Amino acid sequence: MSDTVPCPLCARRIPFNPRYPRAVCPDCIRLACDEHGHPLEFFNEDAGGGFSAVYRHSGVRYSSHICFIRGVRCRADEGRFGGIVVQVLEG
């Protein structure tokens, strides 16, 4: 069984990945918003990867990787082997 660590935002236990030590849990990712509180959605562009972000309610492209979850500044990126990883930004 792999090691787990607490999500830095909600303390839910998630698998530890040394590549993404400040990763947040899937539940917290669903709470991601822009700086004005508009909900965001992140996804891979296609089967080959790539990162895309849109406003959840309109589908309009969001051109940044920066998001806020529970008032904490975070960054969303493509994961090394696909998927999306959101990490808390330091200080």
C-alpha positions as CSV (number, residue, x, y, z in Angstrom):
1,M,0.0,0.0,0.0
2,S,1.4,3.4,-0.9
3,D,2.0,6.2,1.5
4,T,-0.6,8.9,1.9
5,V,-0.5,12.5,3.0
6,P,-3.1,15.0,3.9
7,C,-4.5,17.3,1.2
8,P,-2.9,20.7,2.1
9,L,-6.4,22.3,1.9
10,C,-8.8,19.9,3.6
11,A,-6.7,17.2,5.2
12,R,-8.3,14.4,3.2
13,R,-5.8,11.6,2.8
14,I,-4.4,11.3,-0.8
15,P,-1.6,9.2,-2.3
16,F,1.9,10.7,-1.8
17,N,3.6,11.6,-5.1
18,P,7.1,13.1,-4.6
19,R,6.8,14.9,-8.0
20,Y,3.8,16.8,-6.7
21,P,4.3,17.3,-2.9
22,R,1.8,20.1,-2.6
23,A,-1.0,18.5,-4.7
24,V,-4.6,18.9,-3.5
25,C,-7.3,16.3,-3.5
26,P,-9.9,15.8,-6.3
27,D,-12.6,17.2,-4.1
28,C,-10.7,20.5,-3.6
29,I,-9.8,20.7,-7.4
30,R,-13.6,20.8,-8.0
31,L,-13.7,24.0,-5.9
32,A,-11.1,25.9,-8.1
33,C,-12.1,29.4,-9.1
34,D,-10.5,32.4,-10.7
35,E,-9.5,35.5,-8.6
36,H,-13.2,36.7,-8.8
37,G,-14.7,33.5,-7.6
38,H,-15.9,32.2,-10.9
39,P,-15.7,28.3,-11.0
40,L,-13.1,26.7,-13.3
41,E,-12.7,23.3,-14.9
42,F,-9.3,21.8,-16.0
43,F,-8.7,19.0,-18.5
44,N,-6.3,17.6,-20.9
45,E,-6.7,18.8,-24.5
46,D,-6.6,15.4,-26.0
47,A,-5.3,11.8,-25.6
48,G,-1.8,13.2,-26.1
49,G,-2.1,15.6,-23.2
50,G,-1.9,19.3,-23.1
51,F,-3.5,21.6,-20.5
52,S,-6.8,23.5,-20.9
53,A,-8.9,25.5,-18.5
54,V,-12.4,26.9,-19.0
55,Y,-15.0,28.7,-16.9
56,R,-17.3,25.9,-15.7
57,H,-20.6,27.7,-16.5
58,S,-19.8,29.2,-19.9
59,G,-17.1,27.0,-21.3
60,V,-15.1,30.1,-22.2
61,R,-11.3,29.5,-22.2
62,Y,-9.4,30.6,-19.1
63,S,-5.9,31.6,-20.1
64,S,-4.1,31.1,-16.8
65,H,-2.9,28.2,-14.7
66,I,-3.4,30.2,-11.5
67,C,-6.5,29.4,-9.5
68,F,-7.9,29.8,-6.0
69,I,-9.3,27.1,-3.8
70,R,-10.7,28.0,-0.4
71,G,-9.0,31.3,-0.8
72,V,-5.5,29.7,-1.3
73,R,-3.5,30.5,-4.4
74,C,-2.8,27.4,-6.5
75,R,-1.5,26.4,-9.9
76,A,-3.1,23.8,-12.2
77,D,-0.9,21.9,-14.7
78,E,-0.8,18.8,-16.9
79,G,0.4,15.8,-14.9
80,R,3.6,14.1,-16.0
81,F,1.7,11.0,-17.3
82,G,-1.6,12.8,-18.1
83,G,-4.4,14.1,-16.0
84,I,-4.4,17.4,-14.2
85,V,-2.5,18.2,-11.0
86,V,-3.3,21.3,-8.9
87,Q,-0.7,22.3,-6.3
88,V,-0.8,24.9,-3.6
89,L,1.7,27.7,-4.4
90,E,4.2,28.5,-1.7
91,G,4.0,31.8,0.2
